Amino acid sequence: MTTQAADPRPDTHPALSAYLRQTNPVPEARIPPRPRKPPRAYATPRVSPPALRSAILAGALAVGGMWGAQVRADLRVAGVFAGGAHLTGLLAGYGVLVMLVLMARVPAIEHGVGADRLARLHALGGRYVLSLCAAHALLALCGYAAHTGTGLPRAALDLLGYPGLAAATVGTALLAAVGVTSARAVRRRLAHETWRAAHLLTYLGAALAFAHQLAGPDIAGSLLTGWLWALAHATVAVLLLWYRLVVPVRQALRHSLRVIEVRDEGPGVVSVVVQGIGLDQLRAEPGQFFRWRFLGRRLWRTALPFSLSAPVRDDTMRITVKAAGDHTRRMRRLRPGTRVLATGPFGALTAHRRTRRKVLLLAGGVGITPMRALFETLPGGPGDLTLLYRATSAAHLVLREELEAIAARRGAGLHYLLGASGAAFDPLSPQALRDLVPDLAEHDVYLCGPPGMSAAATAALLRAGVPAQRIHAEDFAF
């Protein structure tokens, strides 16, 4: 095991020693047992981020081509408005389908892209969809007013008299309501359950929009186009029902998860050990997370993402959670025997992303949980793995004994970077990182921590010479 002496090295910044603690060997009995089976390299299908972006763009171009094949050259004012309304309407309908697929929890997409990236792409795409819906409504209104020679208020009243257009208006309003509740300033003031309930309106809004699209000339005017459009919607509906309803129910019935232990790990931090049946069938990889719903009083309504803090072994899974709200604080009072619904695994922060022999694991706070699982299981010989753990003080180090035992057994580097974030010396500065890991630019870096720490560490790693494509991070603040 690589250790860091208490006195600074001659080539190390003098203030660095204040943030390092020597890792001491521990008795053999404290070393966590190895998994019964070595980690397997699962051949899980994965969609890469570039492939996903290319597929979304190709679909948008196909929709544009479908519009172009049917549009009639009409340079009158009403015709121009109508053409623009048809194009924006088709793109908005396609965008709704994309947003639903991104959140359908399809394993190949989740494992290849990562849930945090999908959430950000979903949020960004939602803004485009709402903008297209607004443009579609405005262009259609202007086109109808120009065609009939009436004013906009009268044209609006006339259009709402059509059942399909009235349904589309309600659907658009529902999607807009979902967008408002997702705005950062609003979401901070809403309970998670309220936000989730509001998001269910997306499905009703999409259904009403679909009914409107089937009546429109771009879809209804061609049997083939109508069939393809209906097939696309049916496919998305099947994906949603399968991965968000059928698979979770099937997992619950098959694995019968129950809490068997809750133990304190530090100030406001607990580990919850869950036991089930045939958990190897889940094919959960170190670094991944599940969405957990504990069927206890005042806990059953909410499912939150927590990473595995240890590899799956002996049909048990463990998560380590920091009290950050009412829900996580109540988890301290979980009793053995409480039934658990766990959906997953999700996340792309796995060994699959590795491209180099040497790996640096960089964790902050409770972000140590996926790093601890990777620290134990990533293949490598002595000196290939290094873990840097950023915390406010030694009292806030979580799973310390396990980390030190793993480092001792594997001959891996382990350093604690302690101190307040606003201190004069920054242990995550480019120079400090290079002092600890001299060949840093030759490493893959796995990063997990609070958003502020992750952003600062990413910037420092880039300045230290680590290519962006070798910085693998997952943000659980989504």
VOPAGU-2260 file (C-alpha; in pm, 1 decimal, decimal comma):
REM VOPAGU-2260
SITE   aa  ch    i         X         Y         Z
SITE  MET   A    0       0,0       0,0       0,0
SITE  THR   A    1     129,7     342,9     -89,0
SITE  THR   A    2     144,0     568,0     217,8
SITE  GLN   A    3     197,1     939,1     259,7
SITE  ALA   A    4     437,4    1044,9     535,9
SITE  ALA   A    5     330,5    1306,1     788,5
SITE  ASP   A    6     619,8    1537,6     695,2
SITE  PRO   A    7     600,5    1689,0     347,7
SITE  ARG   A    8     828,9    1552,0      82,8
SITE  PRO   A    9    1097,0    1787,6     -50,1
SITE  ASP   A   10     916,9    1815,9    -384,5
SITE  THR   A   11     570,9    1863,5    -232,9
SITE  HIS   A   12     397,3    2188,0    -146,0
SITE  PRO   A   13     448,1    2244,7     231,4
SITE  ALA   A   14      78,1    2302,0     295,1
SITE  LEU   A   15     -12,9    1970,4     135,4
SITE  SER   A   16      82,8    1774,9     446,1
SITE  ALA   A   17    -202,6    1934,5     638,8
SITE  TYR   A   18    -446,5    1754,1     412,4
SITE  LEU   A   19    -287,4    1409,3     413,4
SITE  ARG   A   20    -317,3    1134,5     670,6
SITE  GLN   A   21    -101,2     825,9     676,7
SITE  THR   A   22    -286,6     506,5     594,3
SITE  ASN   A   23    -193,3     243,3     851,7
SITE  PRO   A   24    -211,8    -131,5     805,1
SITE  VAL   A   25    -507,9    -289,6     979,5
SITE  PRO   A   26    -554,0    -638,4    1122,8
SITE  GLU   A   27    -639,1    -907,5     872,0
SITE  ALA   A   28    -977,6    -967,0    1039,8
SITE  ARG   A   29   -1091,5    -618,5     939,9
SITE  ILE   A   30   -1025,4    -670,0     570,8
SITE  PRO   A   31   -1359,3    -720,3     391,2
SITE  PRO   A   32   -1401,3   -1068,5     247,0
SITE  ARG   A   33   -1358,9   -1103,0    -125,0
SITE  PRO   A   34   -1669,9   -1167,3    -332,3
SITE  ARG   A   35   -1731,7   -1537,1    -379,2
SITE  LYS   A   36   -1695,5   -1490,4    -753,7
SITE  PRO   A   37   -1456,3   -1250,0    -924,0
SITE  PRO   A   38   -1624,4    -960,5   -1102,9
SITE  ARG   A   39   -1738,1   -1064,2   -1447,4
SITE  ALA   A   40   -1708,8    -858,8   -1763,6
SITE  TYR   A   41   -2074,8    -852,6   -1863,0
SITE  ALA   A   42   -2149,6    -813,5   -2231,5
SITE  THR   A   43   -2420,9    -557,5   -2158,6
SITE  PRO   A   44   -2540,9    -371,5   -2470,2
SITE  ARG   A   45   -2455,4      -2,9   -2443,6
SITE  VAL   A   46   -2550,3     296,9   -2654,3
SITE  SER   A   47   -2269,3     552,3   -2652,8
SITE  PRO   A   48   -2344,1     926,5   -2613,5
SITE  PRO   A   49   -2233,9    1003,9   -2973,3
SITE  ALA   A   50   -2453,4     722,7   -3106,0
SITE  LEU   A   51   -2751,2     854,2   -2910,2
SITE  ARG   A   52   -2700,9    1207,7   -3036,3
SITE  SER   A   53   -2665,0    1081,3   -3393,6
SITE  ALA   A   54   -2984,4     877,0   -3364,2
SITE  ILE   A   55   -3180,4    1175,2   -3230,0
SITE  LEU   A   56   -3050,6    1399,0   -3508,8
SITE  ALA   A   57   -3125,0    1136,0   -3773,8
SITE  GLY   A   58   -3480,9    1107,3   -3646,1
SITE  ALA   A   59   -3526,9    1484,6   -3660,2
SITE  LEU   A   60   -3397,9    1490,6   -4018,4
SITE  ALA   A   61   -3635,7    1208,4   -4110,6
SITE  VAL   A   62   -3928,5    1405,5   -3968,0
SITE  GLY   A   63   -3814,8    1710,4   -4163,7
SITE  GLY   A   64   -3792,0    1499,4   -4477,0
SITE  MET   A   65   -4141,8    1365,6   -4418,8
SITE  TRP   A   66   -4268,1    1722,7   -4396,2
SITE  GLY   A   67   -4072,2    1826,9   -4705,2
SITE  ALA   A   68   -4216,2    1541,5   -4911,4
SITE  GLN   A   69   -4571,2    1656,9   -4844,2
SITE  VAL   A   70   -4545,9    2035,0   -4824,2
SITE  ARG   A   71   -4703,7    2231,8   -5105,2
SITE  ALA   A   72   -4538,4    2540,5   -5244,1
SITE  ASP   A   73   -4762,6    2825,5   -5130,2
SITE  LEU   A   74   -4603,9    3167,2   -5100,4
SITE  ARG   A   75   -4916,0    3335,3   -4974,4
SITE  VAL   A   76   -4900,8    3457,2   -4612,8
SITE  ALA   A   77   -5145,1    3194,7   -4493,1
SITE  GLY   A   78   -4953,9    2919,7   -4676,2
SITE  VAL   A   79   -4618,1    3019,4   -4528,8
SITE  PHE   A   80   -4764,2    3025,5   -4178,1
SITE  ALA   A   81   -4932,7    2688,6   -4235,6
SITE  GLY   A   82   -4610,5    2527,3   -4360,8
SITE  GLY   A   83   -4418,5    2651,4   -4059,2
SITE  ALA   A   84   -4694,6    2532,7   -3824,9
SITE  HIS   A   85   -4687,4    2182,6   -3974,9
SITE  LEU   A   86   -4307,5    2153,9   -3946,5
SITE  THR   A   87   -4287,2    2279,4   -3587,4
SITE  GLY   A   88   -4580,2    2056,9   -3489,4
SITE  LEU   A   89   -4415,6    1746,0   -3630,1
SITE  LEU   A   90   -4083,3    1828,6   -3465,7
SITE  ALA   A   91   -4257,0    1897,4   -3133,5
SITE  GLY   A   92   -4432,8    1559,3   -3150,8
SITE  TYR   A   93   -4104,4    1388,1   -3231,7
SITE  GLY   A   94   -3935,4    1576,2   -2947,2
SITE  VAL   A   95   -4193,6    1449,6   -2699,7
SITE  LEU   A   96   -4115,9    1092,8   -2806,9
SITE  VAL   A   97   -3743,1    1153,2   -2759,5
SITE  MET   A   98   -3800,0    1298,2   -2411,1
SITE  LEU   A   99   -4002,1     992,7   -2312,6
SITE  VAL   A  100   -3740,6     749,2   -2444,3
SITE  LEU   A  101   -3463,1     927,9   -2253,9
SITE  MET   A  102   -3651,0     871,2   -1928,3
SITE  ALA   A  103   -3779,5     521,6   -2009,4
SITE  ARG   A  104   -3482,8     364,9   -1823,7
SITE  VAL   A  105   -3382,6     146,8   -2116,2
SITE  PRO   A  106   -3072,7     -39,5   -1985,6
SITE  ALA   A  107   -2867,6      -8,2   -2304,5
SITE  ILE   A  108   -2910,0     370,8   -2297,5
SITE  GLU   A  109   -2873,2     408,1   -1919,1
SITE  HIS   A  110   -2555,0     198,0   -1904,6
SITE  GLY   A  111   -2395,3     361,1   -2206,0
SITE  VAL   A  112   -2481,7     726,0   -2154,7
SITE  GLY   A  113   -2538,4     754,1   -1780,4
SITE  ALA   A  114   -2849,2     861,2   -1593,1
SITE  ASP   A  115   -2712,7    1205,6   -1509,2
SITE  ARG   A  116   -2636,4    1288,0   -1874,6
SITE  LEU   A  117   -2976,8    1159,1   -1976,0
SITE  ALA   A  118   -3144,6    1380,3   -1717,1
SITE  ARG   A  119   -2957,7    1686,7   -1842,3
SITE  LEU   A  120   -3034,6    1600,7   -2205,7
SITE  HIS   A  121   -3398,4    1547,9   -2110,7
SITE  ALA   A  122   -3412,5    1888,7   -1942,7
SITE  LEU   A  123   -3246,9    2060,6   -2238,7
SITE  GLY   A  124   -3470,0    1882,1   -2487,3
SITE  GLY   A  125   -3777,8    1979,1   -2287,8
SITE  ARG   A  126   -3700,1    2345,8   -2346,5
SITE  TYR   A  127   -3678,6    2285,0   -2722,2
SITE  VAL   A  128   -4006,8    2091,4   -2721,3
SITE  LEU   A  129   -4192,6    2368,6   -2537,2
SITE  SER   A  130   -4045,7    2625,9   -2774,2
SITE  LEU   A  131   -4159,6    2421,8   -3075,1
SITE  CYS   A  132   -4507,8    2381,5   -2924,3
SITE  ALA   A  133   -4534,0    2757,0   -2872,1
SITE  ALA   A  134   -4410,3    2824,4   -3225,8
SITE  HIS   A  135   -4653,6    2570,4   -3368,3
SITE  ALA   A  136   -4950,1    2725,4   -3187,1
SITE  LEU   A  137   -4855,7    3080,5   -3287,3
SITE  LEU   A  138   -4791,4    2994,0   -3652,6
SITE  ALA   A  139   -5113,2    2795,9   -3677,9
SITE  LEU   A  140   -5309,9    3081,3   -3523,1
SITE  CYS   A  141   -5156,1    3338,8   -3756,7
SITE  GLY   A  142   -5209,8    3113,2   -4058,4
SITE  TYR   A  143   -5576,3    3058,0   -3974,9
SITE  ALA   A  144   -5631,3    3429,9   -3911,6
SITE  ALA   A  145   -5469,8    3515,2   -4247,7
SITE  HIS   A  146   -5672,2    3248,1   -4425,0
SITE  THR   A  147   -6007,8    3359,6   -4282,9
SITE  GLY   A  148   -5932,0    3730,0   -4266,9
SITE  THR   A  149   -6023,3    3751,0   -3896,4
SITE  GLY   A  150   -5834,4    3891,6   -3600,3
SITE  LEU   A  151   -5621,6    3675,4   -3372,3
SITE  PRO   A  152   -5869,7    3665,7   -3078,9
SITE  ARG   A  153   -6153,4    3554,5   -3305,8
SITE  ALA   A  154   -5930,0    3303,0   -3482,1
SITE  ALA   A  155   -5828,5    3156,5   -3144,6
SITE  LEU   A  156   -6191,2    3108,3   -3040,3
SITE  ASP   A  157   -6274,1    2945,5   -3373,0
SITE  LEU   A  158   -5980,3    2701,7   -3349,9
SITE  LEU   A  159   -6070,4    2596,3   -2995,4
SITE  GLY   A  160   -6406,0    2487,3   -3132,7
SITE  TYR   A  161   -6235,4    2191,2   -3303,1
SITE  PRO   A  162   -6209,9    1895,4   -3059,3
SITE  GLY   A  163   -5863,7    1793,5   -3179,7
SITE  LEU   A  164   -5725,4    2144,3   -3140,0
SITE  ALA   A  165   -5884,5    2182,8   -2797,5
SITE  ALA   A  166   -5718,0    1856,2   -2689,5
SITE  ALA   A  167   -5383,7    1975,6   -2826,6
SITE  THR   A  168   -5419,9    2302,1   -2632,7
SITE  VAL   A  169   -5480,5    2112,5   -2308,3
SITE  GLY   A  170   -5187,0    1882,6   -2381,9
SITE  THR   A  171   -4957,6    2177,4   -2446,9
SITE  ALA   A  172   -5070,4    2341,4   -2123,3
SITE  LEU   A  173   -4990,3    2022,5   -1932,0
SITE  LEU   A  174   -4642,5    2002,1   -2085,5
SITE  ALA   A  175   -4586,2    2367,8   -2000,2
SITE  ALA   A  176   -4690,6    2299,4   -1638,7
SITE  VAL   A  177   -4437,4    2016,5   -1619,6
SITE  GLY   A  178   -4170,5    2249,2   -1759,3
SITE  VAL   A  179   -4248,5    2514,2   -1498,5
SITE  THR   A  180   -4222,6    2268,2   -1209,1
SITE  SER   A  181   -3885,9    2152,5   -1346,7
SITE  ALA   A  182   -3736,6    2501,4   -1341,8
SITE  ARG   A  183   -3462,3    2508,1   -1080,6
SITE  ALA   A  184   -3612,2    2794,0    -879,6
SITE  VAL   A  185   -3951,1    2619,7    -861,8
SITE  ARG   A  186   -3825,7    2265,7    -807,6
SITE  ARG   A  187   -3625,4    2368,4    -500,7
SITE  ARG   A  188   -3953,3    2470,5    -334,8
SITE  LEU   A  189   -4140,4    2150,0    -419,9
SITE  ALA   A  190   -4134,8    1821,9    -234,2
SITE  HIS   A  191   -3989,7    1538,9    -442,3
SITE  GLU   A  192   -4325,3    1357,9    -436,6
SITE  THR   A  193   -4502,9    1667,6    -569,5
SITE  TRP   A  194   -4251,3    1710,7    -848,5
SITE  ARG   A  195   -4282,3    1345,5    -946,2
SITE  ALA   A  196   -4661,7    1363,9    -949,2
SITE  ALA   A  197   -4651,8    1672,9   -1170,4
SITE  HIS   A  198   -4422,3    1490,7   -1412,3
SITE  LEU   A  199   -4685,1    1221,7   -1464,2
SITE  LEU   A  200   -4884,0    1484,1   -1653,2
SITE  THR   A  201   -4629,2    1441,2   -1933,6
SITE  TYR   A  202   -4793,8    1115,2   -2035,3
SITE  LEU   A  203   -5140,3    1270,7   -2055,6
SITE  GLY   A  204   -5003,0    1568,9   -2248,0
SITE  ALA   A  205   -4826,4    1338,8   -2494,3
SITE  ALA   A  206   -5144,8    1132,3   -2544,9
SITE  LEU   A  207   -5354,5    1442,4   -2617,6
SITE  ALA   A  208   -5091,4    1571,9   -2859,2
SITE  PHE   A  209   -5084,5    1236,3   -3038,0
SITE  ALA   A  210   -5461,5    1246,4   -3087,0
SITE  HIS   A  211   -5425,0    1591,9   -3241,7
SITE  GLN   A  212   -5143,1    1481,0   -3471,0
SITE  LEU   A  213   -5342,6    1190,4   -3612,5
SITE  ALA   A  214   -5605,0    1439,5   -3728,3
SITE  GLY   A  215   -5352,7    1671,8   -3891,9
SITE  PRO   A  216   -5290,8    1673,1   -4267,5
SITE  ASP   A  217   -4924,2    1573,4   -4237,5
SITE  ILE   A  218   -5012,8    1243,5   -4066,8
SITE  ALA   A  219   -5367,0    1172,3   -4183,9
SITE  GLY   A  220   -5287,2    1260,9   -4543,7
SITE  SER   A  221   -5079,6     946,3   -4600,8
SITE  LEU   A  222   -5156,4     591,1   -4490,3
SITE  LEU   A  223   -4784,8     504,0   -4467,5
SITE  THR   A  224   -4700,2     816,5   -4268,9
SITE  GLY   A  225   -4988,1     757,9   -4029,1
SITE  TRP   A  226   -4882,6     396,1   -3980,0
SITE  LEU   A  227   -4518,9     488,8   -3913,2
SITE  TRP   A  228   -4617,5     766,6   -3672,5
SITE  ALA   A  229   -4849,1     535,5   -3479,3
SITE  LEU   A  230   -4579,4     265,6   -3473,1
SITE  ALA   A  231   -4327,0     509,0   -3325,9
SITE  HIS   A  232   -4569,6     606,6   -3049,8
SITE  ALA   A  233   -4661,4     245,1   -2981,0
SITE  THR   A  234   -4292,4     150,8   -2951,9
SITE  VAL   A  235   -4226,7     426,4   -2699,9
SITE  ALA   A  236   -4536,6     328,0   -2502,1
SITE  VAL   A  237   -4417,0     -34,4   -2485,5
SITE  LEU   A  238   -4069,5      74,4   -2367,1
SITE  LEU   A  239   -4221,3     287,9   -2093,3
SITE  LEU   A  240   -4459,8      17,8   -1972,6
SITE  TRP   A  241   -4193,9    -252,2   -1982,7
SITE  TYR   A  242   -3902,1     -77,9   -1813,1
SITE  ARG   A  243   -4093,3     147,9   -1575,3
SITE  LEU   A  244   -4368,0     -91,7   -1471,3
SITE  VAL   A  245   -4321,6    -454,8   -1572,0
SITE  VAL   A  246   -3949,7    -484,9   -1494,4
SITE  PRO   A  247   -3971,5    -325,2   -1144,4
SITE  VAL   A  248   -4268,8    -547,5   -1050,9
SITE  ARG   A  249   -4091,0    -854,9   -1184,1
SITE  GLN   A  250   -3775,3    -771,1    -991,1
SITE  ALA   A  251   -3974,1    -717,0    -671,8
SITE  LEU   A  252   -4144,1   -1055,7    -703,0
SITE  ARG   A  253   -3830,4   -1240,9    -809,4
SITE  HIS   A  254   -3575,8   -1105,8    -560,6
SITE  SER   A  255   -3788,3   -1036,4    -248,1
SITE  LEU   A  256   -3559,7    -769,3    -102,6
SITE  ARG   A  257   -3562,8    -694,0     270,6
SITE  VAL   A  258   -3352,4    -480,6     503,6
SITE  ILE   A  259   -3132,0    -693,6     728,8
SITE  GLU   A  260   -2910,3    -428,1     890,1
SITE  VAL   A  261   -2879,4     -52,3     940,3
SITE  ARG   A  262   -2555,5      76,0    1090,9
SITE  ASP   A  263   -2401,0     415,5    1155,3
SITE  GLU   A  264   -2096,4     503,3     947,1
SITE  GLY   A  265   -2031,5     860,6    1060,6
SITE  PRO   A  266   -2204,2    1190,0    1135,7
SITE  GLY   A  267   -2540,8    1168,7     962,8
SITE  VAL   A  268   -2434,2     869,2     749,3
SITE  VAL   A  269   -2578,1     517,5     762,7
SITE  SER   A  270   -2530,0     198,9     566,4
SITE  VAL   A  271   -2835,4      -8,8     480,0
SITE  VAL   A  272   -2776,9    -375,7     398,6
SITE  VAL   A  273   -3046,2    -542,7     189,7
SITE  GLN   A  274   -3076,9    -915,6     130,3
SITE  GLY   A  275   -3264,2   -1090,0    -148,2
SITE  ILE   A  276   -3281,5   -1397,6    -369,1
SITE  GLY   A  277   -3070,7   -1449,0    -680,8
SITE  LEU   A  278   -2922,1   -1100,2    -682,3
SITE  ASP   A  279   -2649,8   -1203,6    -926,1
SITE  GLN   A  280   -2924,8   -1206,1   -1193,0
SITE  LEU   A  281   -2943,0    -825,6   -1160,7
SITE  ARG   A  282   -2591,0    -808,1   -1307,2
SITE  ALA   A  283   -2517,2    -497,7   -1102,5
SITE  GLU   A  284   -2168,7    -359,6   -1163,2
SITE  PRO   A  285   -1958,5    -166,4    -910,5
SITE  GLY   A  286   -2017,0     205,3    -963,5
SITE  GLN   A  287   -2384,8     165,4   -1051,7
SITE  PHE   A  288   -2690,8     264,9    -852,0
SITE  PHE   A  289   -3048,8     159,0    -796,1
SITE  ARG   A  290   -3363,3     358,2    -727,9
SITE  TRP   A  291   -3470,8     244,4    -382,0
SITE  ARG   A  292   -3817,7     248,3    -233,0
SITE  PHE   A  293   -3841,5     131,4     129,0
SITE  LEU   A  294   -4190,2      10,3     215,5
SITE  GLY   A  295   -4191,3     160,6     560,9
SITE  ARG   A  296   -4398,0     433,5     719,8
SITE  ARG   A  297   -4338,6     774,2     555,4
SITE  LEU   A  298   -4081,4     621,8     317,7
SITE  TRP   A  299   -4278,7     415,2      67,2
SITE  ARG   A  300   -4393,4     707,8    -149,4
SITE  THR   A  301   -4044,3     807,1    -266,0
SITE  ALA   A  302   -3782,0     621,4    -469,5
SITE  LEU   A  303   -3436,5     782,2    -466,1
SITE  PRO   A  304   -3107,5     688,1    -638,3
SITE  PHE   A  305   -2832,8     550,6    -414,4
SITE  SER   A  306   -2510,4     386,3    -532,2
SITE  LEU   A  307   -2393,8      47,0    -419,0
SITE  SER   A  308   -2116,7     102,3    -164,5
SITE  ALA   A  309   -1989,6    -255,9    -196,1
SITE  PRO   A  310   -2005,5    -528,1    -460,9
SITE  VAL   A  311   -2304,2    -759,0    -452,1
SITE  ARG   A  312   -2207,5   -1067,6    -249,8
SITE  ASP   A  313   -2387,8   -1347,6     -70,9
SITE  ASP   A  314   -2719,9   -1218,7    -208,2
SITE  THR   A  315   -2677,9    -889,6     -23,5
SITE  MET   A  316   -2650,0    -531,7    -146,3
SITE  ARG   A  317   -2538,7    -232,0      55,3
SITE  ILE   A  318   -2595,0     140,3      15,1
SITE  THR   A  319   -2444,2     416,4     226,4
SITE  VAL   A  320   -2657,5     727,8     262,5
SITE  LYS   A  321   -2599,8    1073,3     407,3
SITE  ALA   A  322   -2892,6    1248,6     575,1
SITE  ALA   A  323   -2968,0    1539,3     341,1
SITE  GLY   A  324   -3344,7    1568,7     381,3
SITE  ASP   A  325   -3647,2    1426,3     559,7
SITE  HIS   A  326   -3646,0    1107,5     354,7
SITE  THR   A  327   -3280,3    1018,4     411,4
SITE  ARG   A  328   -3299,6    1112,1     780,8
SITE  ARG   A  329   -3586,1     865,5     827,8
SITE  MET   A  330   -3374,0     586,3     682,0
SITE  ARG   A  331   -3182,7     572,3    1011,6
SITE  ARG   A  332   -3499,7     430,6    1166,7
SITE  LEU   A  333   -3545,1     148,4     915,8
SITE  ARG   A  334   -3604,1    -183,8    1086,5
SITE  PRO   A  335   -3475,4    -525,9     976,8
SITE  GLY   A  336   -3742,0    -702,7     777,7
SITE  THR   A  337   -3864,6    -390,4     594,4
SITE  ARG   A  338   -3949,2    -479,9     237,6
SITE  VAL   A  339   -3762,9    -296,5     -38,2
SITE  LEU   A  340   -3836,0    -223,7    -403,0
SITE  ALA   A  341   -3516,1    -157,1    -597,4
SITE  THR   A  342   -3519,2     -70,6    -966,7
SITE  GLY   A  343   -3198,7     -95,1   -1163,4
SITE  PRO   A  344   -2909,5    -113,8   -1198,4
SITE  PHE   A  345   -2847,3     222,6   -1361,9
SITE  GLY   A  346   -2545,1     438,2   -1432,9
SITE  ALA   A  347   -2238,3     429,5   -1654,2
SITE  LEU   A  348   -1966,1     493,6   -1394,2
SITE  THR   A  349   -1827,7     141,4   -1433,7
SITE  ALA   A  350   -1513,7     -41,4   -1540,9
SITE  HIS   A  351   -1652,1     -28,8   -1895,9
SITE  ARG   A  352   -1529,1     331,8   -1926,8
SITE  ARG   A  353   -1171,1     245,4   -1840,4
SITE  THR   A  354    -911,9     304,0   -2112,8
SITE  ARG   A  355    -579,2     309,2   -1919,3
SITE  ARG   A  356    -392,0      70,6   -1694,7
SITE  LYS   A  357    -360,4     327,6   -1416,0
SITE  VAL   A  358    -672,0     470,3   -1253,6
SITE  LEU   A  359    -727,6     756,5   -1012,8
SITE  LEU   A  360   -1048,5     747,8    -808,9
SITE  LEU   A  361   -1143,8    1091,3    -676,2
SITE  ALA   A  362   -1428,1    1113,5    -424,4
SITE  GLY   A  363   -1583,2    1389,5    -220,7
SITE  GLY   A  364   -1811,6    1340,4      79,4
SITE  VAL   A  365   -2062,9    1060,0      40,5
SITE  GLY   A  366   -1951,0    1032,1    -323,3
SITE  ILE   A  367   -1709,3     775,4    -180,7
SITE  THR   A  368   -1980,4     508,6    -209,7
SITE  PRO   A  369   -1938,4     411,4    -578,9
SITE  MET   A  370   -1563,0     477,5    -551,1
SITE  ARG   A  371   -1532,7     229,8    -263,9
SITE  ALA   A  372   -1694,1     -44,0    -476,2
SITE  LEU   A  373   -1467,2      37,2    -770,9
SITE  PHE   A  374   -1161,3      54,8    -542,2
SITE  GLU   A  375   -1219,0    -307,0    -444,2
SITE  THR   A  376   -1303,3    -449,5    -785,0
SITE  LEU   A  377   -1122,6    -262,4   -1063,7
SITE  PRO   A  378    -855,1    -496,7   -1200,7
SITE  GLY   A  379    -499,0    -380,5   -1137,0
SITE  GLY   A  380    -172,0    -464,1    -971,2
SITE  PRO   A  381      15,8    -278,8    -697,9
SITE  GLY   A  382      47,4      89,3    -785,3
SITE  ASP   A  383    -218,5      84,6   -1056,7
SITE  LEU   A  384    -497,6     227,9    -840,0
SITE  THR   A  385    -500,5     545,6    -632,3
SITE  LEU   A  386    -790,6     682,4    -430,7
SITE  LEU   A  387    -808,8    1045,8    -318,5
SITE  TYR   A  388   -1085,6    1111,8     -66,6
SITE  ARG   A  389   -1184,2    1472,9       2,0
SITE  ALA   A  390   -1360,9    1544,9     332,5
SITE  THR   A  391   -1398,8    1832,3     576,1
SITE  SER   A  392   -1234,0    1644,8     863,6
SITE  ALA   A  393   -1130,4    1296,2     968,1
SITE  ALA   A  394   -1463,6    1255,5    1147,7
SITE  HIS   A  395   -1642,0    1286,5     812,9
SITE  LEU   A  396   -1448,7    1002,9     646,5
SITE  VAL   A  397   -1694,7     727,1     563,3
SITE  LEU   A  398   -1599,4     357,5     537,2
SITE  ARG   A  399   -1242,8     444,1     637,2
SITE  GLU   A  400   -1149,4     105,0     780,5
SITE  GLU   A  401   -1272,4     -73,1     469,2
SITE  LEU   A  402   -1081,5     161,2     239,9
SITE  GLU   A  403    -759,5     110,3     433,1
SITE  ALA   A  404    -806,5    -266,9     435,7
SITE  ILE   A  405    -862,2    -274,4      59,6
SITE  ALA   A  406    -556,6     -51,9       1,2
SITE  ALA   A  407    -342,6    -279,0     219,2
SITE  ARG   A  408    -456,4    -591,7      40,6
SITE  ARG   A  409    -423,9    -452,6    -313,1
SITE  GLY   A  410    -113,0    -239,2    -276,5
SITE  ALA   A  411    -313,7      66,2    -383,4
SITE  GLY   A  412    -260,3     432,1    -299,5
SITE  LEU   A  413    -499,4     595,2     -53,1
SITE  HIS   A  414    -485,7     961,1      51,4
SITE  TYR   A  415    -727,6    1168,3     257,2
SITE  LEU   A  416    -752,9    1534,2     163,7
SITE  LEU   A  417    -890,5    1703,6     472,8
SITE  GLY   A  418    -988,6    2062,0     540,4
SITE  ALA   A  419   -1256,8    2322,9     483,4
SITE  SER   A  420   -1335,0    2402,9     122,0
SITE  GLY   A  421   -1260,1    2771,2     173,4
SITE  ALA   A  422    -911,1    2718,5     316,8
SITE  ALA   A  423    -612,8    2902,8     170,3
SITE  PHE   A  424    -459,6    2584,1      31,6
SITE  ASP   A  425    -660,5    2391,7    -225,3
SITE  PRO   A  426    -579,1    2017,8    -215,2
SITE  LEU   A  427    -755,2    1975,5    -550,8
SITE  SER   A  428    -544,2    2230,6    -735,8
SITE  PRO   A  429    -356,9    2104,2   -1044,3
SITE  GLN   A  430     -19,8    2122,0    -868,9
SITE  ALA   A  431    -146,0    1942,8    -556,6
SITE  LEU   A  432    -293,2    1664,3    -768,4
SITE  ARG   A  433      31,0    1626,9    -966,0
SITE  ASP   A  434     227,5    1610,7    -639,5
SITE  LEU   A  435      14,9    1320,6    -521,6
SITE  VAL   A  436      -5,5    1148,3    -860,9
SITE  PRO   A  437     305,6    1247,5   -1060,1
SITE  ASP   A  438     195,2    1071,4   -1381,7
SITE  LEU   A  439    -160,1    1200,7   -1347,9
SITE  ALA   A  440    -199,9    1274,5   -1720,2
SITE  GLU   A  441    -156,1     902,6   -1793,8
SITE  HIS   A  442    -448,7     799,8   -1571,7
SITE  ASP   A  443    -815,7     740,4   -1620,3
SITE  VAL   A  444    -997,8     942,4   -1354,4
SITE  TYR   A  445   -1326,8     838,6   -1195,0
SITE  LEU   A  446   -1490,7    1127,4   -1011,9
SITE  CYS   A  447   -1792,0    1142,6    -780,9
SITE  GLY   A  448   -1883,2    1410,1    -528,9
SITE  PRO   A  449   -2101,7    1714,1    -463,6
SITE  PRO   A  450   -2165,5    1926,7    -774,8
SITE  GLY   A  451   -1937,8    2211,7    -664,1
SITE  MET   A  452   -1650,4    1981,4    -576,9
SITE  SER   A  453   -1695,0    1782,5    -900,3
SITE  ALA   A  454   -1688,4    2096,6   -1113,9
SITE  ALA   A  455   -1376,2    2229,7    -940,9
SITE  ALA   A  456   -1199,8    1893,7    -959,7
SITE  THR   A  457   -1283,2    1853,5   -1329,4
SITE  ALA   A  458   -1140,5    2197,6   -1407,2
SITE  ALA   A  459    -824,5    2117,4   -1209,8
SITE  LEU   A  460    -780,2    1781,1   -1381,7
SITE  LEU   A  461    -808,1    1943,0   -1723,3
SITE  ARG   A  462    -546,3    2202,1   -1628,7
SITE  ALA   A  463    -326,3    1922,7   -1496,3
SITE  GLY   A  464    -322,8    1762,8   -1840,9
SITE  VAL   A  465    -588,7    1489,5   -1811,0
SITE  PRO   A  466    -784,8    1468,7   -2139,7
SITE  ALA   A  467   -1157,1    1532,3   -2100,2
SITE  GLN   A  468   -1244,9    1192,3   -2247,3
SITE  ARG   A  469   -1058,1    1022,5   -1961,8
SITE  ILE   A  470   -1248,7    1202,2   -1684,2
SITE  HIS   A  471   -1545,2     982,8   -1595,8
SITE  ALA   A  472   -1798,9    1146,0   -1365,4
SITE  GLU   A  473   -2156,0    1093,3   -1257,5
SITE  ASP   A  474   -2356,5    1361,8   -1079,6
SITE  PHE   A  475   -2635,3    1237,9    -852,8
SITE  ALA   A  476   -2785,3    1584,6    -799,9
SITE  PHE   A  477   -3020,2    1530,4   -1094,5
